[in-house]
Structure formats: structure tokens, C-alpha cells
Amino acid sequence: MDCRVVLEAAVPVYDVVTPDAAVGAAISKVGKQLNPDLSYVDIEPRSRRSPRGAELPPATVAAGEGLVALELGMTVYDVESEDHAVRIARSEIGSRLEGIPLECLSCEPAEEDESETADVDSTEDAEQPDDDGEETLLPEFEEMVEQHRE
């Protein structure tokens, strides 16, 4: 089973003035720590809500220091359960983001992209033109070996 895991990270940043600058600094900081080993991890600012439901920015800035909420998403392949996928994601990401707390936001079975599987199926059964322009199926491996021996 493949699972899509999304973790929330609380990333501290320094020498920032605005929440937008804090978000940019946090994404840059996390990106540098994850790349090149985990370049497949999606990094996005996390939208937050107040207890009354008002939307809050992903960053809080005070005295030139900020705390930014980021979502880190990755797909974990061939896992036994959703808990197993979360442990793997926390281990992989957490080992590179020392001192940054991570919390699981969601873990769902990953859906296969139908367009990818359709492309694979269509190339397997593709017809190739002959020398005289007629389309024929690709010969089987044994037929190819027999033709080579002759």
C-alpha cells in the first residue's frame, strides 16, 4: 500500500519583519535542509484558523523573530499500514530537520494516477509500423530469438 502523509512543522526563523518574509525564509530553510536527498517532499505554508474561525497567516512575527507553520507532504511506498507510513515520513523528514517539531496532519492511501497507468498500458500494446508501412504488434521475445538464430 502507498500512503500520502502530510506533516505540520513549526519552523523558527530570525531577522524577519513581516509574516510574508518569515514564510519565505522558512520555506528556504526547510528546502535547504531537505534537498537533495528529499527533493520530493512538498513544502507549503499551512493556513491556520483562530478558535472563532477567522483565518490566520501561517507565520507569527515578534521582535524580528518568527514562527511559521508549514505543511510537508510526501508519498510513502510499500507500507504495511497508515501508522507505518507516518513513522517512515517522520523519520525521513525529522532526521534532516533537527529541533523542528513535526505533527501528523493526515495520512491517506495514495491514489494511482490513471493517466500514468493508461500511458503504460498503451505503450505495452502499441503497434509499430513495418518496413512496408503496415502496423503490426511487437514480436514476442521467443520469436525474436528464433529469428536471430536463423
N, C-alpha and C positions, 0 to 999 in steps of 0.2 A: 504494500500500500504506500502511496505517496501522499504527503500532507503539506499544506501551506501553513506555515507558522508565522505569526506576527507578534513581535515583542515590543514593549514600550521601554525606552531608555530615557533616563533623566541625565542630561549631559550638561555639566557646568562649563561656562565659557567666561573669559575675562577680557577686560578692556573693550567693552561694548557700550553703546549709548542707547540704541533703540532695539525693540524686540526683533525687527527685521534683520538687523546686523547680528544679533545673537543667534537667530536661526541659521543664517548663512555661515557663521563661524562654527556652529555645532555640526552642521552637515559636512563642512570641510574637515573638521577634526575627526569625525567618525569615519568619513570616507578614506582619509589617510591611514587610519588605524586598521581598516578592513582590507584595503587594497594592497597588493594584487591578489592575495590569497582568497578573499571572499568578495570578489568584484560582482558576484551575482546577487548580493544582498541589496534589496530595495530600501532606500533611505528617504523618508518623507516626514515633514512636520506633522505632529499629532494635534488635531483640533481637540479642544477641551471645552467643557461646559461647567458653569457655576452650579451650585445646588439649586438655584432658582431657574436654571435652564438657559441662561444667557451664554452666548458663545464667547470664549476667551481666546486670546492669542496663544500660540504654542510656547511662547517664551515670556519669562518674567525678568525684568532688569531692575537692579537697585545698586547704587553706588558703583557703577561701572562693571558689575558682575551679573551674569545671567544664568538662569536655569531653563533649559529647553527640553520639551517633551518631543521625542522622535519615535516614529514607528519604523522598525526594522523587520522587513519581511523576507522570508526565504522559503523555498520548497525543499523538503527533505524527502529523499527517495528510499524506497525499500525498508520501511519501518514496520515494527510489529503492531504498534498501537499509536494513538494520538499522544499519550504520555511519553512514549519513547521518542517521538518526533520533537516534542518540546524539550526534552532533556538534551537531545543532539543539538538543536538550534541554540539553546542556552550555552552549551559547552563550546560550540564553534565560535559563536559571536562573543561570549563572555571572556574567552581566553585572550581575545585581542583587545577588549575594552575593559581593562582592569580598572577597578574603582568606580565603574559606572553601573548603577543598579538596573537590572532588567526584570520586567514582569511580563508574563504571557497575556496577551490581549485576546488572541484567538488561535485555534488550530482546527483546520477543516481538511477533509480529504481533498486532494488536488484533482481538478477535473482535467481530463485529457483534452487537448486542443483538437477538435475534429478536423480542422484544416490540415494539421500536420499529419494525422493518420490517413486522411484522404490522399495527400500527396505521396505518402509512402506506398499505399495500395496501388495508386495509378502508375507509379514508376515500375512496380514489380510486374504488372501485366501490360506494360507498354508494348506497342507494336513498332518494329523497326523496319524501315524500307530496305528492300533487297537491292541488288545491283541494278536490276531492271526496273526499279521504281515501285514494285509491288510490296505491300506491307505484309510481314509475316511475324509470328511470335518468335521470341528469342529461343534458340535451340536449348534443349536440356543439356546438362553437363555431360552425361554419358554419350550423347550424340556427338558432342564436340570432341570428346576423347577419341571416339571411333574414327571420326573424320581426320583427326591428327595422325592416327596410326597408319592410315591408308596412304 
